[in-house]
């Protein structure tokens, strides 16, 4: 099963280097998914919903990254 997170990253961090321990913030996407594309799709939809509701705000100096993984996700950097 795959799990997804939404990472809110600073534009100064290269996209491959933005992980849960280097992101400004992250949100766990509810659910687990059998297929990687289903995980990615649900993660994108969850991110869009959070943006629409104003739960997360992304300025010019930030970007969103959806990450899917078989493993557990760690904690954001303090």
mmCIF file of the N, C-alpha and C atoms, coordinates in Angstrom:
data_MODEL
# 
_entry.id   MODEL 
# 
loop_
_atom_site.group_PDB 
_atom_site.id 
_atom_site.type_symbol 
_atom_site.label_atom_id 
_atom_site.label_alt_id 
_atom_site.label_comp_id 
_atom_site.label_asym_id 
_atom_site.label_entity_id 
_atom_site.label_seq_id 
_atom_site.pdbx_PDB_ins_code 
_atom_site.Cartn_x 
_atom_site.Cartn_y 
_atom_site.Cartn_z 
_atom_site.occupancy 
_atom_site.B_iso_or_equiv 
_atom_site.pdbx_formal_charge 
_atom_site.auth_seq_id 
_atom_site.auth_comp_id 
_atom_site.auth_asym_id 
_atom_site.auth_atom_id 
_atom_site.pdbx_PDB_model_num 
ATOM 1   N N  . UNK A 1 1  ? 0.841   -1.187 0.000  1.00 0.00 ? 1  UNK A N  1 
ATOM 2   C CA . UNK A 1 1  ? 0.000   0.000  0.000  1.00 0.00 ? 1  UNK A CA 1 
ATOM 3   C C  . UNK A 1 1  ? 0.880   1.242  0.000  1.00 0.00 ? 1  UNK A C  1 
ATOM 4   N N  . UNK A 1 2  ? 0.392   2.256  -0.678 1.00 0.00 ? 2  UNK A N  1 
ATOM 5   C CA . UNK A 1 2  ? 1.085   3.530  -0.744 1.00 0.00 ? 2  UNK A CA 1 
ATOM 6   C C  . UNK A 1 2  ? 0.373   4.546  0.138  1.00 0.00 ? 2  UNK A C  1 
ATOM 7   N N  . UNK A 1 3  ? 1.146   5.407  0.756  1.00 0.00 ? 3  UNK A N  1 
ATOM 8   C CA . UNK A 1 3  ? 0.630   6.542  1.520  1.00 0.00 ? 3  UNK A CA 1 
ATOM 9   C C  . UNK A 1 3  ? 1.154   7.807  0.862  1.00 0.00 ? 3  UNK A C  1 
ATOM 10  N N  . UNK A 1 4  ? 0.389   8.899  0.968  1.00 0.00 ? 4  UNK A N  1 
ATOM 11  C CA . UNK A 1 4  ? 0.779   10.164 0.338  1.00 0.00 ? 4  UNK A CA 1 
ATOM 12  C C  . UNK A 1 4  ? 0.884   11.279 1.371  1.00 0.00 ? 4  UNK A C  1 
ATOM 13  N N  . UNK A 1 5  ? 1.796   12.200 1.098  1.00 0.00 ? 5  UNK A N  1 
ATOM 14  C CA . UNK A 1 5  ? 1.879   13.432 1.873  1.00 0.00 ? 5  UNK A CA 1 
ATOM 15  C C  . UNK A 1 5  ? 1.974   14.603 0.905  1.00 0.00 ? 5  UNK A C  1 
ATOM 16  N N  . UNK A 1 6  ? 1.522   15.757 1.388  1.00 0.00 ? 6  UNK A N  1 
ATOM 17  C CA . UNK A 1 6  ? 1.635   17.009 0.667  1.00 0.00 ? 6  UNK A CA 1 
ATOM 18  C C  . UNK A 1 6  ? 2.745   17.791 1.358  1.00 0.00 ? 6  UNK A C  1 
ATOM 19  N N  . UNK A 1 7  ? 3.805   18.099 0.635  1.00 0.00 ? 7  UNK A N  1 
ATOM 20  C CA . UNK A 1 7  ? 4.921   18.874 1.179  1.00 0.00 ? 7  UNK A CA 1 
ATOM 21  C C  . UNK A 1 7  ? 4.796   20.321 0.732  1.00 0.00 ? 7  UNK A C  1 
ATOM 22  N N  . UNK A 1 8  ? 4.966   21.254 1.646  1.00 0.00 ? 8  UNK A N  1 
ATOM 23  C CA . UNK A 1 8  ? 5.044   22.670 1.312  1.00 0.00 ? 8  UNK A CA 1 
ATOM 24  C C  . UNK A 1 8  ? 6.517   23.039 1.435  1.00 0.00 ? 8  UNK A C  1 
ATOM 25  N N  . UNK A 1 9  ? 7.127   23.358 0.301  1.00 0.00 ? 9  UNK A N  1 
ATOM 26  C CA . UNK A 1 9  ? 8.575   23.520 0.224  1.00 0.00 ? 9  UNK A CA 1 
ATOM 27  C C  . UNK A 1 9  ? 8.967   24.956 -0.115 1.00 0.00 ? 9  UNK A C  1 
ATOM 28  N N  . UNK A 1 10 ? 10.111  25.381 0.388  1.00 0.00 ? 10 UNK A N  1 
ATOM 29  C CA . UNK A 1 10 ? 10.666  26.684 0.028  1.00 0.00 ? 10 UNK A CA 1 
ATOM 30  C C  . UNK A 1 10 ? 11.291  26.582 -1.358 1.00 0.00 ? 10 UNK A C  1 
ATOM 31  N N  . UNK A 1 11 ? 11.122  27.625 -2.159 1.00 0.00 ? 11 UNK A N  1 
ATOM 32  C CA . UNK A 1 11 ? 11.663  27.589 -3.513 1.00 0.00 ? 11 UNK A CA 1 
ATOM 33  C C  . UNK A 1 11 ? 13.183  27.481 -3.533 1.00 0.00 ? 11 UNK A C  1 
ATOM 34  N N  . UNK A 1 12 ? 13.849  27.791 -2.425 1.00 0.00 ? 12 UNK A N  1 
ATOM 35  C CA . UNK A 1 12 ? 15.303  27.669 -2.345 1.00 0.00 ? 12 UNK A CA 1 
ATOM 36  C C  . UNK A 1 12 ? 15.749  26.210 -2.268 1.00 0.00 ? 12 UNK A C  1 
ATOM 37  N N  . UNK A 1 13 ? 14.825  25.305 -1.963 1.00 0.00 ? 13 UNK A N  1 
ATOM 38  C CA . UNK A 1 13 ? 15.150  23.874 -1.877 1.00 0.00 ? 13 UNK A CA 1 
ATOM 39  C C  . UNK A 1 13 ? 14.854  23.228 -3.224 1.00 0.00 ? 13 UNK A C  1 
ATOM 40  N N  . UNK A 1 14 ? 15.827  22.538 -3.779 1.00 0.00 ? 14 UNK A N  1 
ATOM 41  C CA . UNK A 1 14 ? 15.624  21.836 -5.047 1.00 0.00 ? 14 UNK A CA 1 
ATOM 42  C C  . UNK A 1 14 ? 14.526  20.790 -4.883 1.00 0.00 ? 14 UNK A C  1 
ATOM 43  N N  . UNK A 1 15 ? 13.727  20.587 -5.899 1.00 0.00 ? 15 UNK A N  1 
ATOM 44  C CA . UNK A 1 15 ? 12.594  19.662 -5.813 1.00 0.00 ? 15 UNK A CA 1 
ATOM 45  C C  . UNK A 1 15 ? 12.990  18.257 -5.349 1.00 0.00 ? 15 UNK A C  1 
ATOM 46  N N  . UNK A 1 16 ? 14.079  17.670 -5.854 1.00 0.00 ? 16 UNK A N  1 
ATOM 47  C CA . UNK A 1 16 ? 14.440  16.326 -5.346 1.00 0.00 ? 16 UNK A CA 1 
ATOM 48  C C  . UNK A 1 16 ? 14.843  16.328 -3.866 1.00 0.00 ? 16 UNK A C  1 
ATOM 49  N N  . UNK A 1 17 ? 15.309  17.475 -3.358 1.00 0.00 ? 17 UNK A N  1 
ATOM 50  C CA . UNK A 1 17 ? 15.762  17.560 -1.966 1.00 0.00 ? 17 UNK A CA 1 
ATOM 51  C C  . UNK A 1 17 ? 14.644  17.871 -0.979 1.00 0.00 ? 17 UNK A C  1 
ATOM 52  N N  . UNK A 1 18 ? 13.476  18.218 -1.477 1.00 0.00 ? 18 UNK A N  1 
ATOM 53  C CA . UNK A 1 18 ? 12.364  18.542 -0.583 1.00 0.00 ? 18 UNK A CA 1 
ATOM 54  C C  . UNK A 1 18 ? 11.719  17.255 -0.108 1.00 0.00 ? 18 UNK A C  1 
ATOM 55  N N  . UNK A 1 19 ? 11.928  16.929 1.144  1.00 0.00 ? 19 UNK A N  1 
ATOM 56  C CA . UNK A 1 19 ? 11.357  15.759 1.805  1.00 0.00 ? 19 UNK A CA 1 
ATOM 57  C C  . UNK A 1 19 ? 10.671  16.251 3.070  1.00 0.00 ? 19 UNK A C  1 
ATOM 58  N N  . UNK A 1 20 ? 10.053  15.346 3.819  1.00 0.00 ? 20 UNK A N  1 
ATOM 59  C CA . UNK A 1 20 ? 9.330   15.796 5.008  1.00 0.00 ? 20 UNK A CA 1 
ATOM 60  C C  . UNK A 1 20 ? 10.237  16.441 6.048  1.00 0.00 ? 20 UNK A C  1 
ATOM 61  N N  . UNK A 1 21 ? 11.521  16.109 6.077  1.00 0.00 ? 21 UNK A N  1 
ATOM 62  C CA . UNK A 1 21 ? 12.419  16.713 7.065  1.00 0.00 ? 21 UNK A CA 1 
ATOM 63  C C  . UNK A 1 21 ? 13.015  18.034 6.591  1.00 0.00 ? 21 UNK A C  1 
ATOM 64  N N  . UNK A 1 22 ? 12.847  18.408 5.315  1.00 0.00 ? 22 UNK A N  1 
ATOM 65  C CA . UNK A 1 22 ? 13.348  19.691 4.818  1.00 0.00 ? 22 UNK A CA 1 
ATOM 66  C C  . UNK A 1 22 ? 12.225  20.630 4.400  1.00 0.00 ? 22 UNK A C  1 
ATOM 67  N N  . UNK A 1 23 ? 10.988  20.158 4.405  1.00 0.00 ? 23 UNK A N  1 
ATOM 68  C CA . UNK A 1 23 ? 9.844   20.978 4.008  1.00 0.00 ? 23 UNK A CA 1 
ATOM 69  C C  . UNK A 1 23 ? 9.475   21.966 5.112  1.00 0.00 ? 23 UNK A C  1 
ATOM 70  N N  . UNK A 1 24 ? 8.834   23.039 4.725  1.00 0.00 ? 24 UNK A N  1 
ATOM 71  C CA . UNK A 1 24 ? 8.328   24.026 5.686  1.00 0.00 ? 24 UNK A CA 1 
ATOM 72  C C  . UNK A 1 24 ? 7.216   23.387 6.521  1.00 0.00 ? 24 UNK A C  1 
ATOM 73  N N  . UNK A 1 25 ? 6.373   22.612 5.859  1.00 0.00 ? 25 UNK A N  1 
ATOM 74  C CA . UNK A 1 25 ? 5.265   21.931 6.528  1.00 0.00 ? 25 UNK A CA 1 
ATOM 75  C C  . UNK A 1 25 ? 4.851   20.760 5.642  1.00 0.00 ? 25 UNK A C  1 
ATOM 76  N N  . UNK A 1 26 ? 4.138   19.816 6.217  1.00 0.00 ? 26 UNK A N  1 
ATOM 77  C CA . UNK A 1 26 ? 3.543   18.771 5.391  1.00 0.00 ? 26 UNK A CA 1 
ATOM 78  C C  . UNK A 1 26 ? 2.252   18.285 6.007  1.00 0.00 ? 26 UNK A C  1 
ATOM 79  N N  . UNK A 1 27 ? 1.412   17.710 5.155  1.00 0.00 ? 27 UNK A N  1 
ATOM 80  C CA . UNK A 1 27 ? 0.124   17.179 5.585  1.00 0.00 ? 27 UNK A CA 1 
ATOM 81  C C  . UNK A 1 27 ? -0.013  15.751 5.078  1.00 0.00 ? 27 UNK A C  1 
ATOM 82  N N  . UNK A 1 28 ? -0.427  14.867 5.939  1.00 0.00 ? 28 UNK A N  1 
ATOM 83  C CA . UNK A 1 28 ? -0.673  13.478 5.560  1.00 0.00 ? 28 UNK A CA 1 
ATOM 84  C C  . UNK A 1 28 ? -1.996  13.401 4.815  1.00 0.00 ? 28 UNK A C  1 
ATOM 85  N N  . UNK A 1 29 ? -2.009  12.712 3.700  1.00 0.00 ? 29 UNK A N  1 
ATOM 86  C CA . UNK A 1 29 ? -3.234  12.491 2.939  1.00 0.00 ? 29 UNK A CA 1 
ATOM 87  C C  . UNK A 1 29 ? -3.938  11.277 3.541  1.00 0.00 ? 29 UNK A C  1 
ATOM 88  N N  . UNK A 1 30 ? -5.225  11.385 3.866  1.00 0.00 ? 30 UNK A N  1 
ATOM 89  C CA . UNK A 1 30 ? -5.922  10.241 4.443  1.00 0.00 ? 30 UNK A CA 1 
ATOM 90  C C  . UNK A 1 30 ? -6.026  9.079  3.448  1.00 0.00 ? 30 UNK A C  1 
ATOM 91  N N  . UNK A 1 31 ? -5.946  7.885  3.956  1.00 0.00 ? 31 UNK A N  1 
ATOM 92  C CA . UNK A 1 31 ? -6.132  6.701  3.130  1.00 0.00 ? 31 UNK A CA 1 
ATOM 93  C C  . UNK A 1 31 ? -4.828  6.048  2.717  1.00 0.00 ? 31 UNK A C  1 
ATOM 94  N N  . UNK A 1 32 ? -4.971  4.880  2.102  1.00 0.00 ? 32 UNK A N  1 
ATOM 95  C CA . UNK A 1 32 ? -3.850  4.127  1.558  1.00 0.00 ? 32 UNK A CA 1 
ATOM 96  C C  . UNK A 1 32 ? -4.273  3.635  0.188  1.00 0.00 ? 32 UNK A C  1 
ATOM 97  N N  . UNK A 1 33 ? -3.315  3.481  -0.715 1.00 0.00 ? 33 UNK A N  1 
ATOM 98  C CA . UNK A 1 33 ? -3.625  3.227  -2.110 1.00 0.00 ? 33 UNK A CA 1 
ATOM 99  C C  . UNK A 1 33 ? -2.802  2.060  -2.643 1.00 0.00 ? 33 UNK A C  1 
ATOM 100 N N  . UNK A 1 34 ? -3.442  1.227  -3.450 1.00 0.00 ? 34 UNK A N  1 
ATOM 101 C CA . UNK A 1 34 ? -2.778  0.057  -4.026 1.00 0.00 ? 34 UNK A CA 1 
ATOM 102 C C  . UNK A 1 34 ? -1.807  0.439  -5.141 1.00 0.00 ? 34 UNK A C  1 
ATOM 103 N N  . UNK A 1 35 ? -2.160  1.437  -5.914 1.00 0.00 ? 35 UNK A N  1 
ATOM 104 C CA . UNK A 1 35 ? -1.370  1.809  -7.088 1.00 0.00 ? 35 UNK A CA 1 
ATOM 105 C C  . UNK A 1 35 ? -0.705  3.175  -6.903 1.00 0.00 ? 35 UNK A C  1 
ATOM 106 N N  . UNK A 1 36 ? 0.527   3.338  -7.400 1.00 0.00 ? 36 UNK A N  1 
ATOM 107 C CA . UNK A 1 36 ? 1.214   4.627  -7.249 1.00 0.00 ? 36 UNK A CA 1 
ATOM 108 C C  . UNK A 1 36 ? 0.474   5.781  -7.924 1.00 0.00 ? 36 UNK A C  1 
ATOM 109 N N  . UNK A 1 37 ? -0.138  5.538  -9.089 1.00 0.00 ? 37 UNK A N  1 
ATOM 110 C CA . UNK A 1 37 ? -0.856  6.624  -9.764 1.00 0.00 ? 37 UNK A CA 1 
ATOM 111 C C  . UNK A 1 37 ? -2.113  7.028  -9.009 1.00 0.00 ? 37 UNK A C  1 
ATOM 112 N N  . UNK A 1 38 ? -2.773  6.082  -8.381 1.00 0.00 ? 38 UNK A N  1 
ATOM 113 C CA . UNK A 1 38 ? -3.936  6.407  -7.555 1.00 0.00 ? 38 UNK A CA 1 
ATOM 114 C C  . UNK A 1 38 ? -3.497  7.242  -6.360 1.00 0.00 ? 38 UNK A C  1 
ATOM 115 N N  . UNK A 1 39 ? -2.367  6.900  -5.774 1.00 0.00 ? 39 UNK A N  1 
ATOM 116 C CA . UNK A 1 39 ? -1.812  7.657  -4.651 1.00 0.00 ? 39 UNK A CA 1 
ATOM 117 C C  . UNK A 1 39 ? -1.521  9.098  -5.067 1.00 0.00 ? 39 UNK A C  1 
ATOM 118 N N  . UNK A 1 40 ? -0.866  9.248  -6.209 1.00 0.00 ? 40 UNK A N  1 
ATOM 119 C CA . UNK A 1 40 ? -0.525  10.580 -6.704 1.00 0.00 ? 40 UNK A CA 1 
ATOM 120 C C  . UNK A 1 40 ? -1.778  11.392 -7.010 1.00 0.00 ? 40 UNK A C  1 
ATOM 121 N N  . UNK A 1 41 ? -2.746  10.776 -7.670 1.00 0.00 ? 41 UNK A N  1 
ATOM 122 C CA . UNK A 1 41 ? -3.999  11.472 -8.010 1.00 0.00 ? 41 UNK A CA 1 
ATOM 123 C C  . UNK A 1 41 ? -4.721  11.946 -6.754 1.00 0.00 ? 41 UNK A C  1 
ATOM 124 N N  . UNK A 1 42 ? -4.860  11.055 -5.767 1.00 0.00 ? 42 UNK A N  1 
ATOM 125 C CA . UNK A 1 42 ? -5.544  11.429 -4.526 1.00 0.00 ? 42 UNK A CA 1 
ATOM 126 C C  . UNK A 1 42 ? -4.772  12.511 -3.773 1.00 0.00 ? 42 UNK A C  1 
ATOM 127 N N  . UNK A 1 43 ? -3.439  12.432 -3.806 1.00 0.00 ? 43 UNK A N  1 
ATOM 128 C CA . UNK A 1 43 ? -2.627  13.467 -3.174 1.00 0.00 ? 43 UNK A CA 1 
ATOM 129 C C  . UNK A 1 43 ? -2.824  14.817 -3.827 1.00 0.00 ? 43 UNK A C  1 
ATOM 130 N N  . UNK A 1 44 ? -2.887  14.844 -5.153 1.00 0.00 ? 44 UNK A N  1 
ATOM 131 C CA . UNK A 1 44 ? -3.113  16.095 -5.872 1.00 0.00 ? 44 UNK A CA 1 
ATOM 132 C C  . UNK A 1 44 ? -4.499  16.662 -5.574 1.00 0.00 ? 44 UNK A C  1 
ATOM 133 N N  . UNK A 1 45 ? -5.503  15.800 -5.529 1.00 0.00 ? 45 UNK A N  1 
ATOM 134 C CA . UNK A 1 45 ? -6.855  16.252 -5.220 1.00 0.00 ? 45 UNK A CA 1 
ATOM 135 C C  . UNK A 1 45 ? -6.945  16.786 -3.790 1.00 0.00 ? 45 UNK A C  1 
ATOM 136 N N  . UNK A 1 46 ? -6.279  16.122 -2.865 1.00 0.00 ? 46 UNK A N  1 
ATOM 137 C CA . UNK A 1 46 ? -6.271  16.570 -1.470 1.00 0.00 ? 46 UNK A CA 1 
ATOM 138 C C  . UNK A 1 46 ? -5.585  17.934 -1.357 1.00 0.00 ? 46 UNK A C  1 
ATOM 139 N N  . UNK A 1 47 ? -4.452  18.109 -2.055 1.00 0.00 ? 47 UNK A N  1 
ATOM 140 C CA . UNK A 1 47 ? -3.741  19.389 -2.043 1.00 0.00 ? 47 UNK A CA 1 
ATOM 141 C C  . UNK A 1 47 ? -4.619  20.491 -2.626 1.00 0.00 ? 47 UNK A C  1 
ATOM 142 N N  . UNK A 1 48 ? -5.298  20.211 -3.733 1.00 0.00 ? 48 UNK A N  1 
ATOM 143 C CA . UNK A 1 48 ? -6.180  21.202 -4.358 1.00 0.00 ? 48 UNK A CA 1 
ATOM 144 C C  . UNK A 1 48 ? -7.296  21.602 -3.406 1.00 0.00 ? 48 UNK A C  1 
ATOM 145 N N  . UNK A 1 49 ? -7.855  20.631 -2.688 1.00 0.00 ? 49 UNK A N  1 
ATOM 146 C CA . UNK A 1 49 ? -8.916  20.927 -1.727 1.00 0.00 ? 49 UNK A CA 1 
ATOM 147 C C  . UNK A 1 49 ? -8.395  21.795 -0.587 1.00 0.00 ? 49 UNK A C  1 
ATOM 148 N N  . UNK A 1 50 ? -7.209  21.490 -0.071 1.00 0.00 ? 50 UNK A N  1 
ATOM 149 C CA . UNK A 1 50 ? -6.622  22.313 0.997  1.00 0.00 ? 50 UNK A CA 1 
ATOM 150 C C  . UNK A 1 50 ? -6.377  23.743 0.523  1.00 0.00 ? 50 UNK A C  1 
ATOM 151 N N  . UNK A 1 51 ? -5.899  23.896 -0.697 1.00 0.00 ? 51 UNK A N  1 
ATOM 152 C CA . UNK A 1 51 ? -5.676  25.229 -1.262 1.00 0.00 ? 51 UNK A CA 1 
ATOM 153 C C  . UNK A 1 51 ? -7.001  25.975 -1.425 1.00 0.00 ? 51 UNK A C  1 
ATOM 154 N N  . UNK A 1 52 ? -8.002  25.297 -1.955 1.00 0.00 ? 52 UNK A N  1 
ATOM 155 C CA . UNK A 1 52 ? -9.316  25.908 -2.184 1.00 0.00 ? 52 UNK A CA 1 
ATOM 156 C C  . UNK A 1 52 ? -9.932  26.415 -0.878 1.00 0.00 ? 52 UNK A C  1 
ATOM 157 N N  . UNK A 1 53 ? -9.768  25.623 0.182  1.00 0.00 ? 53 UNK A N  1 
ATOM 158 C CA . UNK A 1 53 ? -10.341 25.990 1.488  1.00 0.00 ? 53 UNK A CA 1 
ATOM 159 C C  . UNK A 1 53 ? -9.464  26.959 2.275  1.00 0.00 ? 53 UNK A C  1 
ATOM 160 N N  . UNK A 1 54 ? -8.285  27.275 1.772  1.00 0.00 ? 54 UNK A N  1 
ATOM 161 C CA . UNK A 1 54 ? -7.391  28.204 2.459  1.00 0.00 ? 54 UNK A CA 1 
ATOM 162 C C  . UNK A 1 54 ? -6.650  27.595 3.632  1.00 0.00 ? 54 UNK A C  1 
ATOM 163 N N  . UNK A 1 55 ? -6.635  26.258 3.742  1.00 0.00 ? 55 UNK A N  1 
ATOM 164 C CA . UNK A 1 55 ? -5.934  25.587 4.831  1.00 0.00 ? 55 UNK A CA 1 
ATOM 165 C C  . UNK A 1 55 ? -4.423  25.759 4.658  1.00 0.00 ? 55 UNK A C  1 
ATOM 166 N N  . UNK A 1 56 ? -3.963  25.690 3.421  1.00 0.00 ? 56 UNK A N  1 
ATOM 167 C CA . UNK A 1 56 ? -2.560  25.976 3.123  1.00 0.00 ? 56 UNK A CA 1 
ATOM 168 C C  . UNK A 1 56 ? -2.505  27.113 2.116  1.00 0.00 ? 56 UNK A C  1 
ATOM 169 N N  . UNK A 1 57 ? -1.499  27.943 2.252  1.00 0.00 ? 57 UNK A N  1 
ATOM 170 C CA . UNK A 1 57 ? -1.289  29.077 1.358  1.00 0.00 ? 57 UNK A CA 1 
ATOM 171 C C  . UNK A 1 57 ? 0.108   28.951 0.796  1.00 0.00 ? 57 UNK A C  1 
ATOM 172 N N  . UNK A 1 58 ? 0.211   29.060 -0.506 1.00 0.00 ? 58 UNK A N  1 
ATOM 173 C CA . UNK A 1 58 ? 1.505   28.926 -1.164 1.00 0.00 ? 58 UNK A CA 1 
ATOM 174 C C  . UNK A 1 58 ? 1.830   30.253 -1.828 1.00 0.00 ? 58 UNK A C  1 
ATOM 175 N N  . UNK A 1 59 ? 2.875   30.917 -1.332 1.00 0.00 ? 59 UNK A N  1 
ATOM 176 C CA . UNK A 1 59 ? 3.308   32.188 -1.903 1.00 0.00 ? 59 UNK A CA 1 
ATOM 177 C C  . UNK A 1 59 ? 4.298   31.975 -3.032 1.00 0.00 ? 59 UNK A C  1 
ATOM 178 N N  . UNK A 1 60 ? 4.850   33.063 -3.531 1.00 0.00 ? 60 UNK A N  1 
ATOM 179 C CA . UNK A 1 60 ? 5.803   33.000 -4.630 1.00 0.00 ? 60 UNK A CA 1 
ATOM 180 C C  . UNK A 1 60 ? 7.088   32.284 -4.244 1.00 0.00 ? 60 UNK A C  1 
ATOM 181 N N  . UNK A 1 61 ? 7.390   32.234 -2.960 1.00 0.00 ? 61 UNK A N  1 
ATOM 182 C CA . UNK A 1 61 ? 8.638   31.616 -2.511 1.00 0.00 ? 61 UNK A CA 1 
ATOM 183 C C  . UNK A 1 61 ? 8.446   30.166 -2.063 1.00 0.00 ? 61 UNK A C  1 
ATOM 184 N N  . UNK A 1 62 ? 7.291   29.565 -2.417 1.00 0.00 ? 62 UNK A N  1 
ATOM 185 C CA . UNK A 1 62 ? 7.001   28.191 -1.991 1.00 0.00 ? 62 UNK A CA 1 
ATOM 186 C C  . UNK A 1 62 ? 6.375   27.408 -3.136 1.00 0.00 ? 62 UNK A C  1 
ATOM 187 N N  . UNK A 1 63 ? 6.429   26.090 -3.020 1.00 0.00 ? 63 UNK A N  1 
ATOM 188 C CA . UNK A 1 63 ? 5.753   25.213 -3.966 1.00 0.00 ? 63 UNK A CA 1 
ATOM 189 C C  . UNK A 1 63 ? 5.251   23.977 -3.234 1.00 0.00 ? 63 UNK A C  1 
ATOM 190 N N  . UNK A 1 64 ? 4.353   23.270 -3.875 1.00 0.00 ? 64 UNK A N  1 
ATOM 191 C CA . UNK A 1 64 ? 3.776   22.053 -3.303 1.00 0.00 ? 64 UNK A CA 1 
ATOM 192 C C  . UNK A 1 64 ? 4.337   20.849 -4.039 1.00 0.00 ? 64 UNK A C  1 
ATOM 193 N N  . UNK A 1 65 ? 4.627   19.810 -3.279 1.00 0.00 ? 65 UNK A N  1 
ATOM 194 C CA . UNK A 1 65 ? 5.094   18.555 -3.842 1.00 0.00 ? 65 UNK A CA 1 
ATOM 195 C C  . UNK A 1 65 ? 4.260   17.439 -3.223 1.00 0.00 ? 65 UNK A C  1 
ATOM 196 N N  . UNK A 1 66 ? 3.768   16.535 -4.047 1.00 0.00 ? 66 UNK A N  1 
ATOM 197 C CA . UNK A 1 66 ? 3.052   15.353 -3.568 1.00 0.00 ? 66 UNK A CA 1 
ATOM 198 C C  . UNK A 1 66 ? 4.039   14.198 -3.598 1.00 0.00 ? 66 UNK A C  1 
ATOM 199 N N  . UNK A 1 67 ? 4.132   13.491 -2.491 1.00 0.00 ? 67 UNK A N  1 
ATOM 200 C CA . UNK A 1 67 ? 5.055   12.354 -2.395 1.00 0.00 ? 67 UNK A CA 1 
ATOM 201 C C  . UNK A 1 67 ? 4.287   11.128 -1.952 1.00 0.00 ? 67 UNK A C  1 
ATOM 202 N N  . UNK A 1 68 ? 4.496   10.014 -2.649 1.00 0.00 ? 68 UNK A N  1 
ATOM 203 C CA . UNK A 1 68 ? 3.891   8.734  -2.300 1.00 0.00 ? 68 UNK A CA 1 
ATOM 204 C C  . UNK A 1 68 ? 5.000   7.756  -1.941 1.00 0.00 ? 68 UNK A C  1 
ATOM 205 N N  . UNK A 1 69 ? 4.737   6.926  -0.937 1.00 0.00 ? 69 UNK A N  1 
ATOM 206 C CA . UNK A 1 69 ? 5.764   5.999  -0.484 1.00 0.00 ? 69 UNK A CA 1 
ATOM 207 C C  . UNK A 1 69 ? 5.131   4.772  0.160  1.00 0.00 ? 69 UNK A C  1 
ATOM 208 N N  . UNK A 1 70 ? 5.870   3.666  0.120  1.00 0.00 ? 70 UNK A N  1 
ATOM 209 C CA . UNK A 1 70 ? 5.473   2.454  0.855  1.00 0.00 ? 70 UNK A CA 1 
ATOM 210 C C  . UNK A 1 70 ? 5.814   2.589  2.335  1.00 0.00 ? 70 UNK A C  1 
ATOM 211 N N  . UNK A 1 71 ? 6.826   3.396  2.640  1.00 0.00 ? 71 UNK A N  1 
ATOM 212 C CA . UNK A 1 71 ? 7.322   3.495  4.013  1.00 0.00 ? 71 UNK A CA 1 
ATOM 213 C C  . UNK A 1 71 ? 6.589   4.592  4.792  1.00 0.00 ? 71 UNK A C  1 
ATOM 214 N N  . UNK A 1 72 ? 6.797   4.575  6.093  1.00 0.00 ? 72 UNK A N  1 
ATOM 215 C CA . UNK A 1 72 ? 6.235   5.604  6.964  1.00 0.00 ? 72 UNK A CA 1 
ATOM 216 C C  . UNK A 1 72 ? 6.973   6.918  6.738  1.00 0.00 ? 72 UNK A C  1 
ATOM 217 N N  . UNK A 1 73 ? 6.260   8.005  6.953  1.00 0.00 ? 73 UNK A N  1 
ATOM 218 C CA . UNK A 1 73 ? 6.856   9.324  6.828  1.00 0.00 ? 73 UNK A CA 1 
ATOM 219 C C  . UNK A 1 73 ? 7.332   9.800  8.184  1.00 0.00 ? 73 UNK A C  1 
ATOM 220 N N  . UNK A 1 74 ? 8.402   10.593 8.193  1.00 0.00 ? 74 UNK A N  1 
ATOM 221 C CA . UNK A 1 74 ? 8.986   11.114 9.430  1.00 0.00 ? 74 UNK A CA 1 
ATOM 222 C C  . UNK A 1 74 ? 8.322   12.387 9.879  1.00 0.00 ? 74 UNK A C  1 
ATOM 223 N N  . UNK A 1 75 ? 8.991   13.109 10.754 1.00 0.00 ? 75 UNK A N  1 
ATOM 224 C CA . UNK A 1 75 ? 8.472   14.356 11.313 1.00 0.00 ? 75 UNK A CA 1 
ATOM 225 C C  . UNK A 1 75 ? 9.116   15.548 10.630 1.00 0.00 ? 75 UNK A C  1 
ATOM 226 N N  . UNK A 1 76 ? 8.376   16.649 10.511 1.00 0.00 ? 76 UNK A N  1 
ATOM 227 C CA . UNK A 1 76 ? 8.972   17.846 9.932  1.00 0.00 ? 76 UNK A CA 1 
ATOM 228 C C  . UNK A 1 76 ? 10.049  18.412 10.844 1.00 0.00 ? 76 UNK A C  1 
ATOM 229 N N  . UNK A 1 77 ? 10.976  19.097 10.239 1.00 0.00 ? 77 UNK A N  1 
ATOM 230 C CA . UNK A 1 77 ? 12.067  19.708 10.989 1.00 0.00 ? 77 UNK A CA 1 
ATOM 231 C C  . UNK A 1 77 ? 11.495  20.796 11.895 1.00 0.00 ? 77 UNK A C  1 
ATOM 232 N N  . UNK A 1 78 ? 11.981  20.886 13.110 1.00 0.00 ? 78 UNK A N  1 
ATOM 233 C CA . UNK A 1 78 ? 11.503  21.884 14.088 1.00 0.00 ? 78 UNK A CA 1 
ATOM 234 C C  . UNK A 1 78 ? 12.062  23.248 13.784 1.00 0.00 ? 78 UNK A C  1 
# 
